[in-house]
């Protein structure tokens, strides 16, 4: 079995694959002050909680957008599970990268692109809604063409409530109408419907530049309910990055 780990700014998401089948997915909070030993205990405790036999894990693939935590988590994984493939420049991905400096491509974007190539018809647009909102394009030749990054929904909402004394903290639920009748639903409309409209608008602009994709796929913690408000037909794949990491492991192990 192969362990895949995506280190994000808010959460560390990890999953275990048996062949192509994912057997377990879990998340822990990203805590930059923890030691390798503490993360090793966290992983082991979660596997124990789910009655999962971690001795069956033969290796791991890791992606990270938190540089100060990368070596910490890699060391933790090596303590418990042996071989680790870190998604970084020089690692085989099967992905062509057509941006100004390919070495600067975020590991999460690379993993998502590889997961898309592995699982969906190309060309494709990929939406990743997490701490940041990202859309990027992969063409039929497995080339990463570039994309856009915007503040994520939760970041934008926090900035709004932190700087506006009379605006409350709200739940991220879709409102019943765009033209809302109360403060909470007005904020939900701006956050949820506003993000959906932004996605639709960026997708339309990318289609004008690049042509019609065969697939539009979305991943990330906030994607499942936001894409329901979009006008485009978007596939939701919560495991996209982990699938990409599995493919990276197979290419490099």
Secondary structure, 3 states (H helix, E strand, C coil): CEEEEEECCCEEEEEEEECCEEEEEEEEECCCCCCHHHHHHHHHHHHHHCCCCHHHCCEEEEEECCHHHHHHHHHHHHHHHCEEEECCCCCCCCCEECCCCHHHCCHHHHHHHHHHHHHCCCCEEEEEECCEEEEEEECCCCEEEEEEEEECHHHHHHHHHHHCCCCCCCCCCCCCCCCCCCHHHHHHHHHHHHHHHHHHHHHHHHHHHHCCCCEEEEECCCHHHHHHHCCCCCEECCCHHHHHHHHHHHHHC
